Amino acid sequence: MNSGDFTQGLRILELTLNNTLKNIADDYGLNLRGEIPSIQFTNLIKDLNRKFQEKVVVIIDEYDKPLLSTIDNPKLHEEMRNALKGFYGVLKSADEHLKFVFLTGVTKFSKVSIFSDLNNLTDISLSPQYCDLCGITQEELEKNFQDNIDEIVKNTSVKKEDYLEKLKYFYNGYRFSPNPVTVYNPFGLLNHFNDGGEFNSYWYESGTPTFLIKLIKNQNIDIMDLEKKSVNRNEFRKYDVEKMPAIPVLYQSGYLTISNYDEEFQEFTLDYPNEEVRTSFAKSLISQYLCATENAKNALVTMLPKSLIKGEINSAMNSLISFLASIPYDIQLKDEKYYQTVVHLIFTMLGFNCRSEVRTASGRIDALVETKNNVYCFEFKLDGTADEALAQIDTKEYLLPWKTSDKNLFKIGVNFDFEKRNIKEWKVAKDFYS
């Protein structure tokens, strides 16, 4: 169902269905009978059953693509929903000719919409029986990819256990049921092996559905607070356009996964599955949420990580200023939280351990970034002063919990100027504890 631009209207859906059904009929030497897709679908199932004297298997991938493509057009969305209801309803009336039906999609629209006539469907989305169906387990990885693993370890001269741990950190972590079994993303894992062991965010190359960004914006989801989200099991059943919660949809589409399950309260805890998804999602949000250009992103990726790793704060701040200058002025908000969100996305995209609104005994740190040798504590002000921001870090003793660390501790006060829509000034101080 992913072959048409359904935003162009119902006619595209009809043409797509007709073309798909005709190709299947041609493959089996049949003539496609009927004028509209639902009748053609019914006749094709019956004709296949009659010709081969075998019941028919129907597999529909991305069944929800026409609905997701039109989610921001209520009138067209309703037309698509009614059309698909009639089309998928064929599966009920043709039951005696069917052996097996399997549907996959990003979202799980409720049975009161397109599947109201299909009371014989079984939802396996959270079934422990199928928890490893869509990924590669650790056991399968080490058994079936042993040659790839050995070759990469040999060429990179890293310890095998260290390599496997990093591989798990980047590509494992998906969990699809209360059963605590996690799996690797095959797409990322296979691309990693194909590239000779490069740890890249291949998920980003597959693209982020634009409807997700729309949901996040429309529901005012705090994108700095997507980790360890609690969701009741019933929330996974609310998938109609009028009441589609963003957090469960992020789970269905693979951006969040199950990290824990409370059986007593039937409550899931959702989190990012791995580093690949965390950084890929940040890249997508920067592209679509902030409308940043590729040139601006590339310049940021080139300069900022080196500066932070080396402890060159002034160079890092200048990279941030250049990037912020590329964001269209009309999407920026006069809100300190907006700039805090932007900085959070930037550091996450670059793969740094960035935490926002970090709670300490005396308050909340706006942003905390850790590298191998450094800890950076950021405090942000909007139309204030860098001195005020720096003074707050000192007064609240934000870095006190890290005083026993052997890392360099940096305090950074940053003041944003809304008129300039950029950083106006910053001040840096190293922290020392006796």
C-alpha positions in Angstrom: 0.0 0.0 0.0 3.0 2.3 -0.1 3.1 2.9 -3.9 0.8 5.9 -4.3 0.7 9.5 -3.3 -2.7 9.4 -1.5 -2.7 13.1 -0.7 -3.7 13.6 -4.3 -7.2 12.1 -3.7 -9.3 9.0 -3.5 -8.8 8.3 -7.2 -5.1 7.5 -6.5 -6.2 4.9 -4.0 -8.5 3.3 -6.5 -5.8 3.3 -9.2 -3.3 1.8 -6.8 -5.5 -1.0 -5.7 -6.6 -1.7 -9.2 -3.1 -1.9 -10.5 -1.9 -4.1 -7.6 -4.8 -6.5 -8.1 -4.3 -6.6 -11.8 -0.7 -7.5 -11.5 -1.5 -10.3 -9.1 -4.2 -11.6 -11.5 -1.7 -11.5 -14.4 0.9 -13.4 -12.3 -1.6 -16.3 -11.9 -3.0 -16.2 -15.4 -6.4 -14.8 -14.4 -8.5 -12.0 -15.8 -9.4 -9.3 -13.2 -13.2 -9.1 -13.0 -15.2 -6.1 -11.7 -15.3 -2.4 -11.9 -14.3 -1.2 -8.4 -11.4 -2.5 -6.2 -13.6 -4.2 -3.5 -15.4 -6.3 -6.2 -12.1 -7.0 -8.0 -10.6 -8.1 -4.7 -13.5 -10.4 -3.9 -13.5 -12.0 -7.4 -9.7 -12.4 -7.4 -9.8 -14.4 -4.1 -12.6 -16.6 -5.3 -11.0 -17.2 -8.7 -7.6 -18.1 -7.2 -9.4 -20.5 -4.8 -11.3 -22.1 -7.7 -8.4 -22.4 -10.1 -5.9 -23.9 -7.7 -8.3 -25.7 -5.3 -6.4 -24.2 -2.4 -7.5 -21.6 0.0 -5.9 -18.2 -0.5 -3.2 -16.4 1.6 -3.6 -12.5 1.7 -0.7 -10.4 2.9 -1.1 -6.6 3.1 1.9 -4.5 4.0 1.5 -0.9 5.3 -2.3 -1.2 5.3 -2.5 2.2 6.9 -0.4 4.3 4.5 -3.5 6.0 2.8 -4.8 7.0 6.3 -1.5 8.3 7.6 -0.8 10.3 4.4 -4.1 12.2 4.8 -4.1 12.6 8.6 -4.0 16.4 8.3 -6.8 16.5 5.8 -10.0 15.4 7.7 -12.3 15.3 4.7 -10.0 13.3 2.5 -9.0 11.1 5.5 -12.7 10.3 6.0 -13.0 9.3 2.4 -10.0 7.1 2.6 -11.2 5.5 5.7 -14.6 4.7 4.2 -13.0 3.3 1.0 -10.6 1.1 2.9 -13.4 -0.1 5.2 -15.2 -1.5 2.2 -12.0 -2.9 0.7 -10.8 -4.7 3.8 -14.4 -5.8 4.6 -14.0 -8.2 1.7 -11.8 -10.3 3.9 -14.8 -11.1 6.1 -17.2 -12.0 3.3 -14.5 -14.1 1.6 -13.6 -16.0 4.8 -14.5 -19.5 3.4 -11.9 -19.0 0.6 -9.1 -17.8 2.8 -6.5 -19.8 4.6 -4.5 -17.0 6.3 -4.6 -13.2 6.4 -1.7 -11.0 7.6 -1.7 -7.2 7.8 1.2 -4.9 8.9 1.3 -1.2 9.4 2.7 1.6 11.5 -0.4 2.3 13.5 -3.2 0.1 14.9 -6.5 1.7 13.9 -9.4 0.5 16.0 -12.0 -2.0 14.9 -14.7 0.7 15.0 -13.2 2.4 12.0 -11.8 0.5 9.0 -12.0 -2.9 10.6 -15.5 -2.7 12.1 -16.6 -5.7 9.9 -13.6 -7.8 10.8 -14.3 -9.3 14.2 -12.0 -12.3 13.4 -8.7 -10.4 13.5 -6.1 -11.3 16.1 -3.8 -8.5 17.2 -0.3 -9.9 17.8 1.5 -6.5 18.3 2.2 -7.2 22.0 2.0 -11.0 22.0 5.0 -12.7 23.8 4.6 -15.6 21.2 5.8 -13.3 18.4 8.2 -11.0 20.4 11.2 -11.9 18.3 9.5 -12.0 15.0 10.7 -8.7 13.6 14.3 -8.6 14.8 17.5 -10.6 15.5 18.1 -11.9 19.0 21.6 -11.9 20.6 21.7 -15.7 20.2 20.9 -15.4 16.5 23.4 -12.7 16.0 26.3 -14.6 17.5 25.3 -17.9 15.7 24.5 -16.6 12.2 26.9 -13.6 11.9 30.0 -15.2 13.4 32.1 -14.7 10.3 31.1 -11.0 10.0 31.9 -10.4 13.7 35.3 -12.2 13.5 36.2 -10.3 10.3 35.4 -6.9 11.9 37.2 -7.7 15.1 40.3 -8.8 13.1 40.3 -5.6 11.0 39.7 -3.2 13.8 41.9 -4.9 16.5 39.2 -4.4 19.1 38.4 -6.9 21.8 35.4 -9.1 20.7 33.5 -8.5 23.9 33.9 -4.7 23.6 32.8 -4.8 20.0 29.7 -6.9 20.8 28.8 -4.5 23.7 29.0 -1.5 21.3 27.0 -3.3 18.7 24.2 -3.9 21.3 24.4 -0.3 22.4 23.8 0.9 18.8 21.4 -1.6 17.3 19.8 -3.8 20.0 17.1 -2.9 22.4 13.7 -3.4 20.7 11.2 -5.1 22.9 7.7 -5.9 21.6 5.9 -7.6 24.5 5.9 -7.9 28.3 8.4 -10.7 27.7 11.8 -9.2 28.4 13.3 -10.3 25.1 15.1 -7.7 23.0 16.1 -7.8 19.4 18.4 -6.0 16.9 17.1 -3.9 14.1 17.9 -5.9 11.0 18.1 -2.8 8.8 20.8 -1.2 10.9 22.7 -4.4 11.7 22.9 -5.6 8.0 24.0 -2.2 6.8 26.6 -2.1 9.6 28.1 -5.4 8.4 27.9 -4.4 4.8 29.9 -1.3 5.6 32.7 -3.2 7.3 31.7 -2.4 10.8 30.8 1.3 10.5 28.6 2.5 13.4 26.2 4.8 11.5 22.6 5.9 12.0 21.1 4.0 9.1 17.6 4.5 10.5 17.9 8.2 9.6 18.3 7.2 5.9 15.0 5.4 6.0 13.2 8.7 6.8 10.9 9.8 9.5 7.1 9.8 8.7 6.0 13.4 8.5 2.7 12.5 10.3 4.8 11.8 13.4 6.2 15.4 13.4 2.7 16.7 13.0 1.4 14.6 15.9 4.3 15.8 18.1 3.6 19.5 17.3 -0.2 19.3 17.5 -0.1 17.6 20.9 2.7 19.8 22.3 4.9 16.8 23.1 8.0 17.8 25.0 10.7 16.2 22.8 13.2 16.5 25.6 11.1 14.2 27.8 10.5 11.1 25.7 12.5 8.8 27.8 10.9 6.5 30.4 7.4 7.4 29.5 4.6 5.5 31.3 1.8 4.3 29.1 -1.2 2.1 30.1 -1.9 -0.9 27.9 -5.3 0.6 26.9 -3.5 3.5 25.3 -2.3 1.2 22.5 -5.9 0.7 21.4 -6.7 4.4 20.7 -5.7 4.8 17.1 -8.3 6.9 15.3 -7.5 10.2 13.8 -9.6 12.1 16.3 -7.8 10.6 19.3 -4.4 9.4 18.2 -1.9 9.7 21.1 1.6 10.5 19.9 3.5 8.4 22.5 2.0 5.0 21.6 2.4 5.9 17.9 6.1 6.5 18.5 6.2 3.0 19.9 4.4 1.5 16.9 6.7 3.2 14.5 9.8 2.1 16.2 11.1 5.3 17.8 10.3 4.2 21.3 10.2 0.6 22.6 9.3 -1.2 25.8 11.9 -1.0 28.6 9.7 -2.3 31.4 6.2 -3.7 32.1 4.3 -3.4 35.4 2.0 -6.4 35.3 -0.1 -5.3 38.3 -1.1 -2.0 36.7 -0.7 -3.2 33.1 1.6 -0.2 32.5 4.4 -0.1 30.0 7.5 2.1 30.3 8.7 3.3 26.9 12.2 4.5 26.0 14.5 4.9 23.0 15.7 1.4 22.0 19.3 2.3 21.2 21.8 4.9 20.2 21.0 4.6 16.5 17.3 5.6 17.0 18.1 8.3 19.5 20.4 10.1 17.2 18.4 9.4 14.1 15.2 10.8 15.6 17.1 13.9 16.7 18.4 14.4 13.1 14.8 14.1 11.8 13.5 16.6 14.3 16.2 19.1 13.4 15.4 18.7 9.7 11.6 18.8 10.0 10.9 20.5 13.3 13.6 23.2 13.0 13.8 23.3 9.2 17.6 23.3 9.3 19.5 23.1 6.1 21.8 20.2 5.2 24.7 22.6 4.9 24.1 24.0 8.4 23.8 20.5 9.8 27.0 19.3 8.1 29.0 22.3 9.4 27.7 21.6 12.9 28.6 17.9 12.7 32.1 18.8 11.5 33.0 21.4 14.1 31.0 21.0 17.4 32.0 17.4 18.4 35.7 18.1 18.0 35.4 21.3 20.1 33.5 19.6 23.0 35.8 16.6 23.1 38.8 18.9 23.3 37.2 21.2 25.8 37.3 24.2 23.4 34.2 26.0 24.6 34.5 29.2 22.5 34.8 27.2 19.3 31.8 25.0 20.3 29.6 28.1 21.1 30.5 29.7 17.8 29.4 26.5 16.0 26.1 26.7 17.8 25.7 30.4 16.9 26.3 29.6 13.2 23.7 26.8 13.3 21.0 28.8 15.1 21.4 31.5 12.5 20.2 29.0 9.8 16.9 28.4 11.5 14.0 30.3 9.9 13.0 33.2 12.1 9.3 32.6 11.8 9.3 29.2 13.5 11.3 30.4 16.6 9.4 30.9 19.8 9.9 33.6 22.4 10.4 31.0 25.1 13.5 29.9 27.0 12.3 26.3 26.7 12.4 26.5 22.9 16.1 27.3 22.9 16.7 24.6 25.5 15.0 22.1 23.2 17.1 23.2 20.2 20.3 22.7 22.2 19.1 19.3 23.5 18.4 18.1 19.9 21.7 19.3 18.6 23.7 17.4 21.3 21.6 14.3 20.9 21.9 14.3 17.1 25.7 14.4 17.6 25.6 11.3 19.8 26.5 13.0 23.1 25.1 11.9 26.4 22.8 15.0 26.8 20.3 15.2 29.6 17.9 18.2 30.1 16.1 19.3 33.2 18.4 17.2 35.3 17.2 17.2 38.9 19.7 17.8 41.7 19.1 18.4 45.4 19.0 22.2 44.8 17.2 22.5 41.5 17.2 21.5 37.8 20.1 21.8 35.4 18.9 23.1 32.0 21.3 20.8 30.1 24.1 18.5 31.1 26.5 17.1 28.5 29.1 14.5 29.2 32.1 13.3 27.2 34.9 11.0 28.1 36.9 13.6 29.9 34.5 16.6 30.4 31.2 17.5 32.0 29.4 20.6 30.7 26.7 22.2 32.8 24.6 24.7 30.8 22.2 27.3 32.2 20.1 29.3 29.7 18.5 32.7 30.0 16.3 34.5 27.5 16.8 38.3 27.3 18.7 38.1 30.6 22.5 38.0 31.1 25.2 35.3 31.0 26.3 36.4 34.4 22.9 35.6 35.8 23.0 32.1 34.3 26.5 31.5 35.6 25.6 32.7 39.0 22.6 30.3 39.2 24.9 27.4 38.5 27.1 28.5 41.4 24.3 29.3 43.8 22.5 26.0 43.2 25.8 24.1 43.2 24.6 22.1 40.2 28.0 20.4 39.6 28.4 19.2 43.2 27.3 15.6 42.4 30.2 15.4 40.0 32.9 16.7 42.4 34.4 13.2 42.9 34.6 12.7 39.2 38.0 12.8 37.5 36.5 14.7 34.6 36.9 18.4 33.8 33.8 20.3 35.0 32.7 23.3 33.0 30.0 25.9 33.9 28.5 27.7 30.9 26.0 30.5 31.2 24.2 31.3 28.0 22.0 34.3 27.2 19.7 34.2 24.2 18.5 37.4 22.5 15.0 36.9 21.0 15.3 39.9 18.7 18.5 38.5 17.2 17.1 35.0 17.6 20.4 33.7 18.6 23.0 33.5 21.4 23.9 37.0 22.5 26.6 36.2 25.0 28.0 33.3 27.0 30.5 33.0 29.9 32.5 29.9 30.8 34.2 28.9 34.1 35.8 25.7 35.2 34.6 24.3 38.5 36.9 23.2 41.2 36.1 21.5 44.5 38.5 21.3 47.5 
